[in-house]
Amino acid sequence: MLPDKIKPALQGVYPSHIVTCSRAGVPNIASLSQVWYVDDHHVALSFQFFRKTSLNLRDNPFAFVKVLDPDTFMYWELEVVYLRTETDGDVFRNMASQLDAISSLIGFEEIFQLKGADIYKVLSVY
């Protein structure tokens, strides 16, 4: 499902975005520090500040994610469905390590703390 050509866009060079929708149909857009490649059918999104996004996903697990390729400056659009949040394991540790490196470069160590790795199944890629 996820083509190899999308992998540069999943390196966290540029912020990504997630769009969710409440049960009442009210959309919410949030910026993401990371969209992590898990396997050909799954990505993990960094869970840091997502109060509204988390509330929306409880009611409606479907979301739309937009990532930017740092080489071509073209966007990839992913339709995803939320599966679970991991707070331990390889994916969580790898994402936390990368987030620590990113936050130390910009002086936001106290602000950028990974609370979880939200695992999503990728339904389609554009």
N, C-alpha and C positions, 0 to 999 in steps of 0.2 A: 504494500500500500504506500509506504513512504519511500519516494525515490531517493537514490543516493545524492542527487543534485540538491536536495533540500538541506543536507547536513551542515553546510557553512552557515545557513540561517539559524541553526540551532546551537550556535556556539556562544551566544550571549553578548556578541559585539555591540548590538543595538537593542534597546528595549523592544519588547513585543507587547501585544495587546490582546485582551480577552473581552469578549462581549457575552454577557449573560442576560437573561430576562426573568423577571419575577413572575409569579403565578398570575398576577394581574396584568401582565404584558408590559411592564415598565422596564426598559433596557438599562443596562449598566455597563460602562466601559472602564476597564482598569489596565494599568501598565504592569508589565511583568519584568522581573529581572532576568528570568531564565525560562526557556522552553527547552527541555532536555530530551534528547533521543534515547528512548528506552529499547525499542526494537522496531521491526518493520510496521507494526500496527499500533504502537503506543508511544505517547510522549508524557513527560512529567513537567508540571508547571510549579514554579516556586511559590509556596504559600507563605506570605509574609504579612500582608496588611489587609487581607481580603474579607472584611466584615460583610459588606453588601454582596460581594460575589459569592461568598459561602452561603449566605441566606438564600440567594437565588438558586444555587445549585442543589440545595435541599429540596426545593419545590420543582425544579426543572433541571435535570442533569445535562442538558444539551447546551453547548457553547460554540462560539466561533473564535478562532485564534488567528492572529495575523503576525507573521514573522518576516523580517527583512534580510535578504541576502546581502552580506557586506561586500561581496565582489561585484555583483551586477546591479545592486540597489533595486531589485525587483522584489515585490512582495509575494509570499506564499500565503494562501488562506487555507486553514484547516477547519473542518467541521468535526467536533469531538463530543464525546459523552464521558462525563465524570464517572470514575469507578470507585476510587478510594483515596485516602491520604495515608502516606507512609511517613513514620517518624524515626525509622531505623532502617538498616540494610544498606546495600551497596549504592542504590540510586540516591537515597537521602544523603549518605556520606559524601558521595561525589559531588552532588549539587551544593552541599554546605561548604565543601572545600573550595569550589569555584566561586561561590558567593563571597566567601571570606577574602579571596584574592581580589575580586572586583571591588569590594567595599573598602579594602585597605588602600587601594590605588586612589580612590576618590575621597578618602577620609571619613567614611560613613560606617565604621566598624560597629558602632553602638546602635545604629539605625537598621542596618541590613542584617537581620537575624532570621535564618531559615527556621520556620515553625514546622514545616512539613513539605513533602513532595506529593503534590496532587497528581494521581495517575489517571490518564484519559485514554480511551480507545479512539483511534482516528477513524472516522467514518468516510471522509473524502478529503482530497487534496486538490487545490486549484493553483 
